[in-house]
Amino acid sequence: MSENSRCQTYLFFFLSTLVISSQLFAQTEDKPDATPSKSPPNVVVFVVDDLGYMDIGANNPDCFYDTPNIDKFATQSMRFTDGYAANPVCSPTRYSLLTGKYPTRVGATNFFSGKRAGKFRPAELTNYMPLSEITLAQALKTKGYATFFAGKWHLGETEDYYPQNRGFDINQGGSKRGGPYSGNKYFSPFKNPQLKPENPAGDHLPDRLARDTSDFIRTKADQKKPFLAYLSFYSVHTPLMGREDLVKKYQPKLKAITGEAFGTEEQILPDKPPKRKVRVVQKHAVYAAMVEAMDEAVGKVLNQIDESGISNETIVVFTSDNGGLSTAEGTPTSNMPLRGGKGWIYEGGIREPWIIRYPGITEPGSTSTQPISSIDLYPTVCSAAGVAIKHEIDGVDLLPALRGQSIDRDALYWHYPHYSNQGGIPGGAIRMGDLKLIERYEDGQVHLYDLKNDIGERNDLRDQHPEKVQEMRARLHQWYKQVDAKFLRPQEGGAQPWHPFTE
């Protein structure tokens, strides 16, 4: 072989190797956009009770409460700036997380069983998650998942409706109403028949639930069996009870904060505009202790995932069921600059922390401004697990958003035909793009806000954009019909309340 032919042969092999290597490299580079593993991913869901959007450092650099574990988790995940609960109180949102549906579809529109009347009687209430619903746990079990629930349930008062009868193999603490509302709620004895065994005196509930969840994760990781671990904290709901060491930690920090802690919130009622005290500054040491203890519990579970060597095989979701408690029952936190809080359809009542870590999909430390909702958890997890959803739901698969893209959805809706314990009045809302329209059920008044430029919902734009009001209101009313929404009822012998279809 001549020297020239030998060089051509070497060049051919070099170029062929380069092409093959480039193809292999391209396949490797494309892997984050594909399913991370052929095996279905494990799923861990954290739901915190009454945690506000501004209650974690990842969302609020000036947060009074220390949340180092959640903040670290956010650097490993995608954080959503516009994530919502489907309702401003707990049970309806919990229903939506487990079914992928708006709670209005079944009339589960208030906490179970909140039936307080006001000027009018509230809408009829379904105070349980119907047994006909296919829960997230039941859906995953069709793919061989082991399923575990710990903490607050609040989706039915009899055992037929408890987690162990709704697709969860193990139930640690999910019981009647929100659980043991005795004076010892957060410290043992917990007096919860669904939480076994009973703890030694003084044990702290958030830590107990985290230990049980971690034990489950360790066991299933060793068995190499896919699992759903759903940790639904009782924290940071009242009663306000904190660990003494953490309460003491915040005392000096509290004294260093100056300024008035409270302001007033106008309810914008045309005939009689009452005022309600609302917290405008975070400076509550006991609540801070509760938040930090919850954060420690989250950290314990996240550490177990790492120690079990399954971080790259596990989707982790962190969220809350409604906004922070800022207008009643001790008003322990402030949601400012968001308006209102738990029980209100303002942003303070429905905008929640949403952080998702999906290995191979989410970019660590990324943020998304896509509006998402609690109705989206179900289809997102089912899609990741390869579960085909054959019944009607309202949520969408968040995979495009988790990849940094847009979601194909034109609106989100809320429906709350009740008088909340926190002072919120009956109303509905629709968000389209950056615009949010609120409709009040007592008299039919509407208000329009531009959330991009007015996140505090202070500047009503209804008079400047009547055509937008008309469009969004028509869409909202169309949705009422689609989900068979129920509305206020008259007091016995009293006047008829406003109704969207009798104007």
C-alpha positions in Angstrom: 0.0 0.0 0.0 1.4 3.4 -1.0 2.0 6.1 1.5 -0.9 8.1 0.0 -3.3 5.2 0.2 -2.3 4.5 3.8 -3.0 8.2 4.7 -6.4 8.0 3.0 -7.3 4.9 5.0 -6.3 6.4 8.3 -8.3 9.6 7.4 -11.3 7.5 6.6 -11.2 5.6 9.9 -10.6 8.9 11.8 -13.6 10.6 10.2 -15.8 7.5 10.8 -14.8 7.4 14.4 -15.5 11.1 14.8 -19.0 10.8 13.2 -19.9 7.8 15.5 -18.6 9.6 18.6 -20.5 12.7 17.6 -23.7 10.7 17.3 -23.1 9.1 20.7 -22.4 12.5 22.2 -25.5 13.9 20.7 -27.6 11.1 22.2 -26.0 11.7 25.6 -26.7 15.4 25.4 -30.4 14.8 24.4 -30.9 12.5 27.4 -32.2 15.2 29.8 -35.1 15.9 27.4 -36.1 12.2 27.5 -37.5 10.0 30.3 -34.6 9.8 32.8 -35.0 6.0 33.3 -36.9 3.1 31.8 -38.2 2.3 35.2 -41.1 4.4 36.5 -39.8 7.1 38.8 -40.5 7.2 42.5 -42.7 10.1 43.6 -42.5 12.1 46.9 -45.0 14.8 47.5 -44.9 17.4 50.4 -48.1 19.3 51.1 -47.9 21.8 53.9 -51.0 23.0 55.7 -51.6 26.8 55.5 -48.1 27.7 54.3 -48.1 31.0 52.4 -46.2 31.8 49.3 -44.0 34.3 51.2 -43.3 31.9 54.1 -40.1 30.3 52.5 -36.8 32.0 51.8 -36.8 30.7 48.2 -39.7 32.9 47.4 -39.0 35.7 49.9 -35.4 36.9 50.5 -36.7 38.9 53.5 -38.6 36.0 55.0 -38.6 36.1 58.9 -38.6 32.3 59.0 -35.6 30.1 58.4 -36.2 27.4 55.7 -32.7 26.2 54.7 -33.7 22.7 53.6 -36.5 24.0 51.3 -34.3 26.7 50.0 -31.6 24.2 49.2 -34.1 22.0 47.5 -35.2 25.0 45.3 -31.6 25.3 44.0 -31.9 21.7 42.8 -35.3 22.1 41.3 -37.7 24.3 39.3 -39.5 26.9 41.3 -42.8 28.2 40.0 -43.6 31.9 40.7 -47.2 31.6 39.7 -48.3 28.3 41.2 -51.8 28.1 42.7 -54.1 26.1 44.9 -57.5 25.3 43.3 -59.3 26.8 46.3 -58.4 29.2 49.2 -59.1 26.6 51.9 -57.8 23.1 52.5 -60.2 20.2 51.7 -61.0 21.3 48.1 -57.3 21.7 47.2 -56.5 18.3 48.7 -59.3 16.9 46.6 -57.8 18.5 43.5 -54.3 17.2 44.2 -55.5 13.7 44.4 -57.9 13.7 41.5 -56.7 16.3 39.0 -60.1 17.9 39.0 -61.6 21.2 40.1 -63.4 20.6 43.4 -66.5 22.5 42.0 -67.3 19.4 39.9 -68.4 17.5 42.9 -69.5 20.5 45.1 -66.5 20.0 47.4 -66.0 23.8 47.6 -65.2 24.5 51.3 -63.3 22.8 54.0 -65.2 19.7 55.4 -67.6 20.7 56.9 -67.6 24.4 56.7 -71.2 25.7 56.5 -71.1 29.2 58.1 -73.7 31.6 56.7 -73.4 35.3 56.2 -75.7 37.7 54.4 -76.9 34.6 52.5 -76.7 30.9 53.0 -73.6 29.2 51.4 -73.9 26.8 48.5 -74.6 23.2 49.2 -71.4 21.4 50.2 -70.2 17.9 49.5 -68.1 17.1 52.6 -66.1 14.1 51.3 -64.1 12.9 48.3 -66.6 10.6 46.5 -65.6 7.0 46.5 -66.0 6.9 42.7 -63.0 9.1 42.3 -59.8 7.4 41.0 -57.1 8.9 43.3 -53.5 9.4 42.4 -52.6 6.5 44.7 -55.1 4.2 43.0 -53.8 5.2 39.5 -50.2 4.5 40.4 -51.0 1.1 41.9 -52.0 0.0 38.4 -48.3 0.3 37.6 -47.1 -1.6 40.6 -46.4 1.3 42.9 -46.2 0.9 46.7 -48.1 3.8 48.2 -47.8 5.6 51.6 -49.7 8.5 53.2 -48.6 10.4 56.3 -50.4 13.3 58.1 -53.5 15.4 57.4 -56.2 13.9 55.2 -59.4 16.0 55.7 -61.2 14.3 52.8 -64.0 12.4 54.6 -64.9 11.9 58.3 -65.6 8.1 58.3 -63.0 5.4 57.8 -64.5 4.4 54.4 -63.0 7.7 53.1 -59.6 7.4 54.9 -56.3 6.9 52.9 -56.1 3.2 53.4 -59.3 2.8 51.5 -58.4 5.3 48.8 -55.4 3.5 47.3 -52.7 4.0 50.0 -51.1 0.8 51.3 -50.1 2.6 54.6 -51.8 5.4 56.4 -49.9 7.1 59.2 -52.1 9.8 60.8 -54.8 10.5 58.2 -58.0 10.6 60.2 -61.3 12.4 61.0 -61.3 16.1 60.0 -57.9 17.5 60.2 -56.7 15.2 62.9 -56.3 15.4 66.6 -57.5 18.9 67.6 -56.7 18.3 71.2 -54.5 20.6 73.2 -51.6 18.3 72.4 -51.9 18.3 68.7 -48.2 18.8 67.9 -46.7 17.0 70.9 -47.4 13.4 71.9 -49.6 11.8 73.1 -51.2 12.6 69.7 -54.4 10.7 70.4 -54.7 9.8 66.7 -55.9 6.2 66.2 -54.5 6.2 62.6 -50.9 7.0 63.9 -49.4 3.9 65.4 -47.5 3.2 67.5 -48.1 6.0 70.0 -45.1 8.1 70.7 -43.2 8.8 73.9 -44.4 12.0 75.7 -43.1 15.1 74.1 -42.3 13.7 70.6 -42.9 16.3 67.9 -45.5 15.5 65.2 -43.6 16.9 62.1 -40.6 14.9 63.0 -42.6 11.8 63.6 -44.3 12.0 60.2 -40.9 12.6 58.6 -39.4 9.6 60.3 -42.3 7.3 59.2 -42.0 8.7 55.6 -38.2 8.1 55.6 -38.6 4.6 56.9 -41.0 3.8 54.1 -38.6 5.3 51.5 -35.7 3.3 52.9 -37.6 0.1 52.8 -38.9 0.5 49.2 -35.5 1.7 47.9 -34.0 -1.5 49.3 -36.7 -3.5 47.7 -36.2 -1.6 44.4 -39.9 -1.1 44.2 -41.4 2.2 42.7 -43.3 4.1 45.3 -45.5 7.1 46.1 -44.7 8.8 49.5 -47.3 11.5 50.2 -46.4 13.6 53.3 -49.2 15.9 54.1 -48.1 18.0 57.1 -50.5 19.1 59.9 -48.1 22.0 60.2 -48.3 25.0 60.0 -52.1 25.0 60.8 -53.3 26.3 64.2 -53.2 25.7 67.1 -50.0 27.8 67.2 -47.5 25.5 69.1 -43.8 25.6 68.6 -40.8 23.7 69.9 -39.5 25.7 72.8 -35.9 25.8 71.5 -37.0 27.2 68.2 -39.4 29.8 69.8 -36.5 31.1 71.9 -34.3 31.3 68.8 -36.6 33.8 67.2 -37.2 36.0 70.2 -34.1 38.3 69.6 -34.9 38.4 65.9 -38.5 39.5 66.6 -37.4 42.3 68.9 -35.2 43.7 66.1 -38.1 44.3 63.8 -39.7 47.7 64.0 -43.0 49.0 62.6 -46.6 48.1 63.0 -47.4 44.4 62.5 -51.0 44.9 61.4 -53.0 47.0 59.0 -56.6 46.8 57.7 -58.1 45.1 54.7 -61.0 46.7 52.9 -63.4 44.0 51.7 -64.7 46.4 48.9 -68.4 45.9 49.6 -70.5 48.8 48.2 -73.0 49.2 50.9 -71.0 48.7 54.0 -67.2 48.4 53.7 -66.0 46.8 56.9 -62.4 46.6 58.0 -60.5 43.5 59.0 -57.2 43.4 60.8 -54.5 41.8 58.6 -50.9 41.1 59.4 -48.5 43.1 57.2 -45.2 42.1 58.8 -43.8 38.7 59.6 -42.8 38.7 63.2 -44.4 35.8 65.1 -41.9 33.6 67.0 -44.2 30.6 67.5 -45.2 30.5 63.9 -41.6 30.8 62.9 -40.7 27.8 65.1 -43.5 25.8 63.4 -42.2 26.7 59.9 -38.6 25.8 60.8 -39.6 22.5 62.4 -41.5 21.7 59.2 -38.5 22.6 57.2 -36.3 20.3 59.3 -38.8 17.5 58.6 -38.6 18.1 54.9 -34.8 18.0 55.1 -35.0 14.6 56.9 -37.0 13.1 54.1 -34.8 14.6 51.4 -31.7 13.3 53.1 -33.2 9.8 53.2 -33.7 10.0 49.4 -30.1 10.9 49.0 -28.9 8.2 51.4 -30.9 5.6 49.7 -29.2 6.5 46.4 -32.4 7.1 44.5 -32.3 10.9 44.0 -31.9 10.5 40.2 -34.9 8.2 40.2 -37.3 10.2 42.3 -39.6 13.1 41.4 -40.1 15.4 44.4 -42.9 18.0 44.7 -43.3 20.7 47.4 -46.5 22.8 47.8 -49.2 24.0 50.1 -53.0 23.7 50.2 -53.9 27.4 50.5 -52.4 30.8 51.4 -51.0 31.9 54.7 -53.2 32.7 57.7 -53.1 36.5 57.8 -56.6 37.7 58.7 -58.0 35.6 61.6 -57.2 32.9 64.2 -54.1 34.6 65.5 -53.1 36.1 62.1 -49.6 34.5 62.5 -48.1 35.4 59.1 -48.0 38.1 56.5 -48.4 37.4 52.8 -47.4 40.9 51.7 -47.2 42.1 49.0 -49.9 39.6 48.1 -53.4 40.7 49.2 -55.5 38.6 51.6 -54.7 35.1 52.8 -56.3 31.8 53.6 -60.1 32.0 52.9 -59.7 34.8 50.3 -59.6 34.5 46.5 -57.0 37.2 46.3 -53.5 36.1 45.5 -52.6 35.8 49.2 -55.2 33.0 49.5 -54.5 31.0 46.4 -50.9 31.6 45.3 -48.7 28.8 46.8 -45.1 27.7 47.0 -44.6 25.2 44.1 -41.2 23.5 43.7 -40.6 20.4 41.6 -37.5 18.4 41.1 -37.8 16.0 38.1 -34.3 14.4 37.5 -33.3 14.7 33.8 -36.0 17.1 33.1 -35.9 20.2 35.4 -32.9 22.5 35.3 -31.5 22.9 38.9 -32.1 26.4 40.2 -34.5 27.3 37.4 -37.8 29.3 37.7 -41.0 29.3 35.7 -43.6 32.0 35.4 -46.1 29.6 33.9 -49.4 29.6 35.8 -50.0 26.1 37.3 -52.4 24.7 39.8 -53.0 21.8 42.2 -55.1 20.2 39.5 -51.9 19.6 37.6 -50.2 17.2 40.0 -52.3 14.2 39.0 -51.7 14.3 35.2 -48.0 15.2 35.6 -47.3 12.2 37.9 -49.4 9.8 35.9 -47.6 10.8 32.7 -44.2 10.3 34.4 -45.3 6.9 35.6 -46.8 5.8 32.3 -50.4 5.7 33.6 -53.0 6.4 30.9 -55.8 8.6 32.2 -59.1 7.4 30.7 -61.5 9.6 32.6 -62.1 13.4 32.5 -59.8 15.6 34.5 -59.1 19.3 34.5 -55.3 19.4 35.0 -52.6 19.3 32.4 -49.2 17.5 32.3 -46.6 20.0 33.4 -43.8 18.3 31.5 -43.4 21.2 28.9 -43.2 23.8 31.8 -40.7 21.6 33.6 -38.6 21.7 30.5 -38.8 25.5 30.4 -41.5 25.7 27.8 -45.1 27.1 27.8 -48.2 25.2 28.9 -51.1 24.9 26.4 -53.8 26.3 28.6 -55.7 29.5 28.3 -57.2 30.0 31.8 -57.4 28.9 35.4 -60.6 29.2 37.5 -61.6 29.4 41.2 -65.1 29.0 42.8 -65.7 29.7 46.4 -69.4 30.1 47.2 -68.9 30.3 51.0 -68.2 32.7 53.9 -64.7 31.7 55.1 -63.7 31.5 58.7 -61.0 34.1 57.9 -63.4 36.8 56.6 -63.2 36.0 52.9 -66.5 36.6 51.1 -68.1 34.3 48.4 -66.7 34.8 44.9 -65.2 33.3 41.8 -62.1 34.2 39.7 -60.5 33.6 36.4 -56.9 34.2 35.3 -56.1 34.6 31.6 -52.5 35.5 30.9 -51.6 38.2 33.4 -55.1 39.4 34.0 -57.3 38.2 36.8 -61.0 38.9 37.1 -62.8 38.5 40.5 -66.6 38.1 40.6 -68.4 38.6 44.0 -71.4 36.3 44.5 -73.4 38.5 46.9 -74.0 41.2 44.4 -72.3 40.3 41.1 -69.6 43.0 41.3 -66.5 42.4 39.3 -62.9 43.6 39.6 -60.0 43.3 37.1 -56.3 43.2 38.0 -53.1 43.1 36.1 -51.0 40.7 38.1 -47.8 41.4 36.2 -47.8 45.1 37.3 -50.0 44.9 40.3 -49.4 41.6 42.2 -51.1 43.2 45.3 -54.4 43.6 43.4 -54.9 47.2 44.4 -55.6 48.9 41.1 -59.0 47.9 39.7 -59.0 48.1 35.9 -62.6 47.2 35.2 -63.5 50.7 34.0 -60.5 51.0 31.7 -61.0 47.6 30.0 -64.8 46.9 29.8 -64.3 44.7 26.8 -61.8 42.5 28.7 -64.2 42.3 31.6 -67.0 41.2 29.3 -64.8 38.5 27.7 -63.4 37.1 30.9 -66.7 37.1 32.7 -68.3 35.3 29.8 -65.6 32.6 30.0 -66.0 32.3 33.7 -69.8 31.9 33.4 -69.2 29.3 30.7 -67.0 27.4 33.1 -69.6 27.6 35.8 -71.9 25.6 33.6 -69.3 23.1 32.6 -68.5 22.2 36.2 -72.1 22.5 37.5 -71.2 25.3 39.9 -73.5 25.9 42.9 -74.1 29.4 44.3 -75.4 31.2 47.4 -78.9 30.5 48.7 -81.3 32.9 50.4 -81.8 33.0 54.1 -85.2 31.7 55.1 -87.7 34.3 54.1 -84.9 36.6 52.9 -83.9 38.2 49.6 -82.5 36.2 46.7 -78.8 36.5 46.3 -77.2 37.4 42.9 -76.9 34.5 40.5 -74.9 34.5 37.2 -77.6 32.9 35.2 -80.6 35.0 36.4 -79.3 38.5 35.7 
